[in-house]
Amino acid sequence: MDEITIPYHLATPTIICLVGLGVILFYRKRLFSKNKLFWTSVTVFLVLYLLIVGSATFDAIYYQWDLNRYDLDKDGMFGGNEITPDQNEAMRKLTSDTGRNFAFITGFVFALIISTAVYISGRLILKLKRQ
């Protein structure tokens, strides 16, 4: 089995979310003083997206590591006594990864829907408070 490879299609959005949250945290007084509701929604989006894509990244790396434990002679191939029911289960977890691979898309859609709902409900609450 190959060494552990980083799934860049998952790691890149994770890093972008971390940087975005760091920037929002660093400039929070300036950002939240102008349009608090918008920046709250952006923060909700980044946190949700980070949770979804970050957990998919973690799972992908963990499943690669778990499968590599069964490669006893470290030749990158499984043969003989290396093939066990546990190794087959680890291989299945690593290769059955459609959900993890598309987490950057589904996570974006889910986080966008939730953050939009937060923004719209916040607008409605502000409008009702003014009346």
ZIQUINOR-V142867 format. One record per residue. N is the residue number from 1. RES is the residue in one small letter. PHI is phi in degrees with one decimal (none if undefined). OMEGA is omega in radians with two decimals (NA if undefined). D_LAST is the distance of its C-alpha to the last C-alpha in Angstrom with 1 decimal. Layout:
BEGIN
n:res:phi:omega:d_last
N:RES:PHI:OMEGA:D_LAST
N:RES:PHI:OMEGA:D_LAST
END
This chain:
BEGIN
n:res:phi:omega:d_last
1:m:none:-3.14:64.9
2:d:-68.5:3.03:63.4
3:e:-64.4:-3.12:61.8
4:i:-67.7:3.09:58.1
5:t:-110.1:-3.14:56.2
6:i:-84.1:3.08:52.7
7:p:-76.1:-3.02:50.5
8:y:-64.4:3.10:49.1
9:h:-68.5:3.06:46.7
10:l:-104.9:-3.08:45.0
11:a:-70.9:-3.12:45.8
12:t:-62.8:3.09:44.5
13:p:-63.0:3.10:40.8
14:t:-63.7:3.14:41.1
15:i:-66.9:3.12:42.2
16:i:-61.6:3.11:39.6
17:c:-64.3:3.12:36.8
18:l:-62.8:3.12:38.5
19:v:-65.7:3.12:38.7
20:g:-60.4:3.10:35.1
21:l:-66.4:3.09:33.9
22:g:-64.4:3.11:36.3
23:v:-65.0:3.12:35.0
24:i:-63.0:3.12:31.4
25:l:-65.2:-3.12:32.6
26:f:-67.5:-3.11:34.6
27:y:-103.9:-3.00:32.0
28:r:-60.5:-3.12:28.9
29:k:-64.8:3.14:28.0
30:r:-70.7:-3.09:28.1
31:l:-71.8:-3.04:26.4
32:f:-76.6:3.11:23.6
33:s:-77.1:-3.09:22.6
34:k:-86.4:-3.10:21.8
35:n:-139.5:-3.02:20.0
36:k:-59.3:-3.09:19.8
37:l:-65.7:3.12:18.4
38:f:-62.4:-3.09:21.1
39:w:-71.1:3.01:23.8
40:t:-65.3:3.11:22.8
41:s:-65.6:3.09:23.2
42:v:-63.4:3.11:26.5
43:t:-64.1:3.09:27.7
44:v:-60.3:3.12:27.0
45:f:-59.2:-3.09:28.9
46:l:-64.8:3.13:31.8
47:v:-67.1:3.13:32.1
48:l:-63.2:3.14:32.2
49:y:-63.1:3.09:34.5
50:l:-63.1:3.12:36.7
51:l:-62.7:-3.09:37.1
52:i:-70.3:-3.07:38.0
53:v:-73.6:3.10:40.4
54:g:-64.5:3.12:41.7
55:s:-69.4:3.07:42.7
56:a:-66.5:3.09:44.4
57:t:-64.2:3.12:46.3
58:f:-60.1:-3.14:47.4
59:d:-61.8:-3.13:48.6
60:a:-62.2:3.14:50.5
61:i:-68.9:3.14:52.3
62:y:-63.9:-3.13:53.0
63:y:-66.5:3.05:54.5
64:q:-66.1:3.13:56.7
65:w:-63.1:-3.12:57.9
66:d:-61.7:3.13:58.5
67:l:-67.7:3.14:60.6
68:n:-64.2:3.11:62.6
69:r:-64.7:-3.09:63.7
70:y:-88.7:3.08:65.9
71:d:-85.8:-2.98:67.8
72:l:-68.3:-3.11:70.6
73:d:-94.5:3.05:72.9
74:k:54.4:3.12:70.0
75:d:-98.8:3.12:71.4
76:g:86.8:-3.14:68.2
77:m:-127.8:3.08:69.6
78:f:-107.9:3.12:69.6
79:g:-154.0:3.05:73.0
80:g:59.6:-3.06:75.3
81:n:-79.0:3.10:74.1
82:e:-77.7:-3.12:70.8
83:i:-85.2:-3.14:69.5
84:t:-131.9:3.05:68.3
85:p:-59.9:3.10:65.7
86:d:-67.8:3.10:63.4
87:q:-66.6:3.10:64.0
88:n:-62.9:3.11:63.2
89:e:-66.2:3.10:59.9
90:a:-64.6:3.10:59.0
91:m:-65.8:3.13:59.9
92:r:-63.8:3.13:57.8
93:k:-63.7:-3.13:54.7
94:l:-74.0:-3.05:55.2
95:t:-85.4:3.09:56.0
96:s:-90.9:-2.96:53.4
97:d:-124.0:-3.14:50.6
98:t:-59.5:3.13:48.7
99:g:-62.5:3.11:45.4
100:r:-66.9:-3.10:45.9
101:n:-68.0:3.12:47.0
102:f:-99.6:-3.13:43.9
103:a:-63.2:3.14:41.5
104:f:-69.3:3.09:40.5
105:i:-86.2:-3.12:39.2
106:t:-65.4:3.08:37.8
107:g:-64.4:3.11:36.2
108:f:-62.6:-3.12:34.6
109:v:-64.1:-3.13:33.1
110:f:-62.4:-3.13:31.9
111:a:-65.2:3.11:30.4
112:l:-66.0:3.12:28.7
113:i:-63.6:-3.11:27.2
114:i:-66.1:-3.13:25.9
115:s:-68.9:3.05:24.6
116:t:-66.5:3.09:22.8
117:a:-63.1:3.10:21.2
118:v:-63.4:-3.13:20.2
119:y:-65.1:-3.12:18.7
120:i:-66.0:3.13:16.8
121:s:-66.1:3.07:15.5
122:g:-64.6:3.07:14.5
123:r:-62.2:3.12:12.6
124:l:-63.6:3.12:10.8
125:i:-64.5:3.10:10.1
126:l:-63.3:3.13:8.9
127:k:-66.4:3.12:6.6
128:l:-69.2:3.10:5.3
129:k:-67.8:3.14:5.5
130:r:-72.0:-3.10:3.8
131:q:-87.9:NA:0.0
END
